[in-house]
Amino acid sequence: MPTVCAVDGCTNKTTNKNVSFYCFPEKKSAATDLQKLLEDQRNILDLKNKQIDAMRICSSHFKSSAATTPDIKRYHRATKRMALTPTIFFPNDLENDTVVQSSAVVTVPNSSDGENVDISMETETSTSTTITKANIQTLEQEVVRKDFLINKLTSEVNYLNLNEETFNGRPKMLAFYTGLENMDLFLLMLEEIKPALTSSDQRLTEFQKLLLCLMKLRLNMPFVDLGYRFNIIYGSVSIIFRKVIFLLEHAFKKLIYWPDREALRYLMPRSFFNALGNSVTVIIDCFEIEIEKPSNLRAKVQTWSSYKNKNTVRYLIAITPQGVVSFISEGWNGRVSDKHITENCMFLKNLLPGDVVLADRGFTVSESIGFHFATLKTPAFTRGFPQLYPCSIDETRKIASVRIHVERIIRLTRSKYKILNGPVQITTLKHQDDNSCLLDSIVTVCCALINMCSSIVPLDKKI
């Protein structure tokens, strides 16, 4: 059965001996632009392989009366670009910009005689990948500069975020914000309370929570200021501070303890040993913290201190001759006397027979201390006498020379942790939910932190 030319409108048949008929080329993978074009045209016509195999095109539709590949200029240019191959990318003797010459050979199939026709052409192209040594050095310098800039910006971000990287290599900065001597001490405290600080939903890390609490103790910053610094709200700052304070009190209140008598005598400083021997156990004194003026009239009267002329809370503190805080009482109203606090704050139960307690003249508790077979030594005063006896003057001078250390410890605690300078908010004294006194916990933590630092009393022991 004769086949008709597949071109629309053509009536040539295979029975015509003057006309040649040609089949469509086989479908191959689209590796070139021309093959992609042919494949798209077949998809548009929706022709199947069996239909294409049966179709024929006569030689009347070709320029040379033979089937050849259409001459498409865009196809030739694309073929040339794909045929280009780089010769030398980084020549050893390359000093200046050069022009790379390459030749491309395009192979065109010829269906008439089954041979391939090679079309050779030379192209002269200035490559954009040519790089000189000077360019490489410039790029390396730019990379170094960018790395330095990135590290600098990262350091600034860490500095503003107040995290662990902020204080690396900055011991003075750590001492200013926390009062601690080194980072190892801070990390030790963090390790003790870290399990209780971990939560699933938290804006701050455990490091930042502890830092926030110590910054409040050290600098007495308002909660609003701390909220802006750590990018959290006012209420969250108050909750975090209260939680961390109670955790620190629970973990480190054991640092405030009554030492063994043998340890006291073995480490007795030279100044105490030369003045009063090795029998001195503790030095006691009271200090006051200013509070806000209560709105309740009765509370206002009870907290009024005639010595400070302010509303205060009083604490009894006892230190060892080595300058370590060994006892801190709970808070008392500013109107209460030193004698009443000493007799009712569980201090006397720590005394042993033969202990010597140093105090100021206002502590008239010699009888109460004598009930525990201990001795109270205070500076002499001229009550009912015209003047002091020479022996009393010498003993008073010795007592005053060593009793001053308790005042130094109190002054150090106030200067290092400015929250103790007041005024303290009324809500800090008694919480409305659990009736706990936050101020007592704050004072206990501050004294424990003082014990972690180096003592201000020189030992120079010689017994």
ZAMARGU-4260 file (C-alpha; in steps of 0.2 Angstrom, whole numbers, plus 5000, padded with zeros to 4 digits):
<rodrens>
0) 5000/5000/5000 | 5008/5017/4995 | 5012/5030/5008 | 5007/5048/5006 | 5019/5062/5011
5) 5015/5068/5029 | 5016/5087/5024 | 4999/5095/5024 | 4994/5098/5006 | 5007/5087/4998
10) 5000/5073/4987 | 5017/5064/4982 | 5016/5045/4985 | 5029/5032/4987 | 5025/5026/4969
15) 5032/5041/4962 | 5050/5036/4957 | 5056/5054/4955 | 5054/5058/4973 | 5063/5051/4988
20) 5055/5048/5004 | 5063/5050/5022 | 5057/5045/5039 | 5058/5055/5055 | 5074/5053/5066
25) 5073/5042/5081 | 5069/5050/5097 | 5084/5052/5109 | 5087/5060/5125 | 5086/5079/5124
30) 5105/5083/5125 | 5105/5099/5113 | 5093/5113/5110 | 5088/5106/5094 | 5083/5089/5101
35) 5073/5098/5115 | 5064/5108/5102 | 5059/5093/5092 | 5054/5084/5108 | 5043/5099/5113
40) 5035/5099/5095 | 5031/5081/5097 | 5023/5083/5113 | 5012/5098/5106 | 5006/5087/5091
45) 5003/5072/5103 | 5011/5060/5091 | 5015/5042/5097 | 5031/5033/5091 | 5021/5021/5081
50) 5013/5035/5071 | 5029/5043/5068 | 5038/5027/5062 | 5024/5026/5048 | 5026/5044/5042
55) 5037/5049/5028 | 5042/5066/5020 | 5046/5068/5002 | 5062/5076/4996 | 5052/5091/4988
60) 5052/5099/5005 | 5071/5100/5007 | 5083/5113/4999 | 5095/5101/4992 | 5082/5088/4988
65) 5090/5078/5002 | 5086/5076/5021 | 5099/5086/5031 | 5099/5095/5048 | 5091/5112/5047
70) 5103/5126/5047 | 5099/5135/5064 | 5111/5149/5069 | 5106/5149/5087 | 5109/5130/5087
75) 5126/5133/5080 | 5130/5146/5093 | 5124/5135/5108 | 5134/5120/5101 | 5150/5131/5100
80) 5148/5136/5118 | 5146/5118/5124 | 5161/5112/5114 | 5173/5125/5122 | 5184/5117/5135
85) 5196/5127/5147 | 5214/5125/5143 | 5224/5131/5159 | 5214/5139/5173 | 5228/5143/5185
90) 5244/5144/5175 | 5260/5144/5185 | 5267/5159/5175 | 5252/5169/5175 | 5256/5187/5180
95) 5243/5198/5170 | 5226/5195/5162 | 5227/5185/5146 | 5215/5179/5133 | 5211/5161/5131
100) 5209/5154/5113 | 5200/5138/5110 | 5192/5129/5095 | 5176/5120/5094 | 5171/5106/5082
105) 5153/5104/5078 | 5148/5087/5070 | 5133/5087/5059 | 5125/5071/5054 | 5122/5068/5035
110) 5108/5056/5031 | 5112/5056/5013 | 5128/5046/5014 | 5128/5041/5032 | 5144/5051/5035
115) 5147/5065/5047 | 5152/5083/5042 | 5165/5091/5053 | 5163/5110/5054 | 5179/5117/5062
120) 5179/5135/5069 | 5190/5145/5080 | 5184/5156/5093 | 5193/5170/5102 | 5185/5173/5119
125) 5191/5183/5134 | 5187/5172/5149 | 5179/5179/5165 | 5187/5166/5176 | 5205/5173/5174
130) 5212/5177/5191 | 5229/5185/5195 | 5239/5183/5211 | 5235/5200/5216 | 5216/5196/5215
135) 5219/5181/5226 | 5228/5191/5239 | 5215/5204/5239 | 5201/5191/5241 | 5211/5183/5256
140) 5213/5200/5264 | 5194/5203/5262 | 5190/5186/5270 | 5201/5190/5285 | 5193/5207/5287
145) 5176/5200/5286 | 5180/5186/5299 | 5187/5200/5311 | 5171/5210/5309 | 5160/5195/5312
150) 5170/5191/5328 | 5169/5209/5334 | 5150/5209/5331 | 5148/5192/5340 | 5158/5199/5355
155) 5147/5214/5356 | 5131/5204/5355 | 5137/5193/5369 | 5142/5208/5379 | 5124/5215/5378
160) 5116/5198/5381 | 5124/5197/5398 | 5128/5178/5396 | 5143/5167/5400 | 5153/5174/5385
165) 5151/5191/5392 | 5162/5188/5407 | 5175/5177/5399 | 5192/5186/5402 | 5183/5200/5412
170) 5186/5197/5431 | 5183/5215/5435 | 5167/5215/5426 | 5161/5200/5435 | 5166/5207/5452
175) 5157/5223/5449 | 5140/5214/5444 | 5141/5200/5456 | 5154/5204/5470 | 5162/5187/5467
180) 5181/5185/5465 | 5181/5173/5450 | 5171/5164/5437 | 5174/5147/5446 | 5165/5153/5461
185) 5150/5158/5451 | 5149/5142/5441 | 5150/5132/5458 | 5135/5142/5464 | 5126/5139/5448
190) 5130/5120/5449 | 5121/5119/5466 | 5105/5127/5461 | 5104/5123/5442 | 5093/5108/5443
195) 5079/5118/5452 | 5081/5132/5439 | 5078/5122/5424 | 5060/5124/5416 | 5053/5120/5399
200) 5047/5137/5395 | 5060/5150/5400 | 5066/5166/5392 | 5083/5166/5402 | 5096/5153/5404
205) 5101/5147/5422 | 5117/5157/5420 | 5107/5173/5417 | 5094/5169/5431 | 5108/5168/5444
210) 5117/5183/5437 | 5100/5193/5438 | 5099/5189/5456 | 5117/5193/5461 | 5115/5210/5451
215) 5100/5214/5462 | 5110/5210/5478 | 5126/5219/5472 | 5119/5235/5464 | 5101/5235/5471
220) 5095/5239/5453 | 5076/5242/5451 | 5066/5227/5444 | 5061/5238/5429 | 5079/5241/5425
225) 5083/5222/5426 | 5069/5219/5415 | 5075/5230/5401 | 5093/5223/5403 | 5087/5205/5401
230) 5072/5208/5389 | 5059/5202/5401 | 5044/5209/5410 | 5044/5217/5427 | 5034/5202/5435
235) 5045/5189/5428 | 5060/5198/5436 | 5052/5198/5453 | 5048/5180/5452 | 5065/5174/5446
240) 5073/5185/5460 | 5063/5177/5474 | 5065/5160/5467 | 5084/5161/5466 | 5086/5169/5483
245) 5077/5155/5492 | 5087/5142/5482 | 5103/5151/5487 | 5098/5152/5505 | 5094/5133/5505
250) 5110/5128/5497 | 5122/5140/5506 | 5115/5144/5523 | 5126/5129/5529 | 5141/5141/5526
255) 5136/5151/5541 | 5139/5139/5555 | 5147/5139/5573 | 5165/5133/5571 | 5173/5120/5583
260) 5183/5127/5597 | 5199/5118/5593 | 5198/5125/5575 | 5196/5142/5582 | 5211/5141/5593
265) 5222/5133/5580 | 5218/5147/5567 | 5218/5161/5580 | 5225/5177/5572 | 5240/5185/5579
270) 5231/5201/5584 | 5218/5192/5594 | 5231/5180/5602 | 5242/5195/5608 | 5228/5205/5615
275) 5216/5192/5623 | 5224/5175/5621 | 5215/5161/5612 | 5199/5161/5622 | 5189/5173/5611
280) 5175/5164/5602 | 5164/5177/5593 | 5162/5196/5591 | 5144/5201/5591 | 5135/5217/5585
285) 5118/5223/5578 | 5116/5232/5561 | 5100/5240/5554 | 5092/5240/5537 | 5081/5255/5532
290) 5063/5250/5526 | 5049/5260/5518 | 5038/5269/5530 | 5023/5258/5534 | 5006/5264/5532
295) 5000/5255/5547 | 5002/5266/5563 | 5007/5252/5574 | 5020/5245/5562 | 5027/5262/5560
300) 5029/5264/5579 | 5037/5246/5581 | 5050/5249/5567 | 5055/5266/5572 | 5073/5267/5577
305) 5078/5281/5589 | 5097/5278/5584 | 5094/5280/5565 | 5079/5291/5566 | 5071/5279/5553
310) 5060/5264/5551 | 5072/5250/5551 | 5074/5231/5554 | 5088/5225/5566 | 5099/5210/5564
315) 5111/5202/5576 | 5128/5196/5568 | 5142/5186/5576 | 5159/5184/5568 | 5174/5173/5572
320) 5191/5180/5575 | 5196/5175/5558 | 5182/5186/5550 | 5170/5173/5546 | 5151/5176/5549
325) 5146/5162/5561 | 5128/5168/5566 | 5115/5179/5559 | 5098/5181/5567 | 5081/5184/5560
330) 5074/5202/5558 | 5068/5211/5572 | 5059/5228/5574 | 5070/5243/5574 | 5063/5248/5591
335) 5069/5232/5600 | 5085/5233/5610 | 5101/5224/5607 | 5099/5215/5624 | 5082/5208/5619
340) 5088/5202/5602 | 5103/5193/5610 | 5093/5184/5623 | 5079/5179/5611 | 5087/5174/5595
345) 5095/5157/5599 | 5112/5165/5600 | 5116/5160/5618 | 5113/5141/5614 | 5129/5140/5604
350) 5140/5145/5618 | 5151/5133/5627 | 5158/5135/5645 | 5174/5145/5644 | 5170/5155/5628
355) 5173/5173/5628 | 5161/5185/5618 | 5166/5203/5613 | 5153/5216/5611 | 5150/5235/5612
360) 5144/5244/5628 | 5126/5243/5623 | 5125/5224/5625 | 5121/5222/5644 | 5119/5204/5643
365) 5133/5198/5654 | 5121/5189/5666 | 5113/5180/5652 | 5130/5174/5644 | 5136/5170/5662
370) 5121/5157/5663 | 5130/5147/5650 | 5147/5148/5659 | 5154/5160/5646 | 5161/5178/5648
375) 5156/5194/5640 | 5170/5207/5637 | 5165/5225/5633 | 5174/5241/5633 | 5174/5249/5650
380) 5164/5265/5654 | 5164/5278/5667 | 5147/5275/5674 | 5147/5281/5693 | 5166/5284/5692
385) 5175/5300/5689 | 5188/5291/5677 | 5194/5274/5672 | 5207/5264/5681 | 5224/5262/5672
390) 5221/5243/5670 | 5203/5246/5663 | 5211/5258/5650 | 5223/5245/5644 | 5210/5231/5643
395) 5198/5243/5634 | 5211/5247/5621 | 5215/5229/5618 | 5196/5225/5616 | 5193/5239/5605
400) 5208/5235/5594 | 5200/5218/5589 | 5181/5222/5591 | 5183/5233/5576 | 5183/5219/5565
405) 5164/5215/5567 | 5161/5233/5561 | 5172/5231/5546 | 5163/5215/5541 | 5146/5224/5542
410) 5153/5239/5532 | 5160/5227/5519 | 5143/5218/5518 | 5134/5234/5515 | 5146/5241/5503
415) 5147/5225/5493 | 5129/5221/5492 | 5120/5238/5492 | 5103/5230/5494 | 5106/5230/5512
420) 5108/5249/5512 | 5089/5251/5509 | 5076/5257/5509 | 5068/5240/5507 | 5050/5238/5501
425) 5037/5233/5513 | 5033/5218/5502 | 5050/5211/5505 | 5047/5209/5523 | 5032/5198/5522
430) 5025/5189/5507 | 5006/5188/5506 | 5005/5170/5500 | 5017/5160/5512 | 5021/5174/5525
435) 5039/5171/5522 | 5051/5185/5525 | 5061/5188/5509 | 5073/5201/5518 | 5079/5187/5530
440) 5084/5176/5515 | 5093/5191/5507 | 5103/5194/5523 | 5107/5176/5525 | 5113/5175/5507
445) 5123/5190/5508 | 5132/5184/5523 | 5135/5167/5515 | 5143/5176/5500 | 5154/5186/5511
450) 5160/5170/5518 | 5165/5164/5501 | 5176/5178/5498 | 5193/5181/5506 | 5194/5187/5524
455) 5198/5205/5528 | 5206/5199/5545 | 5224/5194/5543 | 5228/5177/5550 | 5247/5177/5554
460) 5244/5163/5566 | 5257/5159/5578 | 5252/5148/5593
</rodrens>
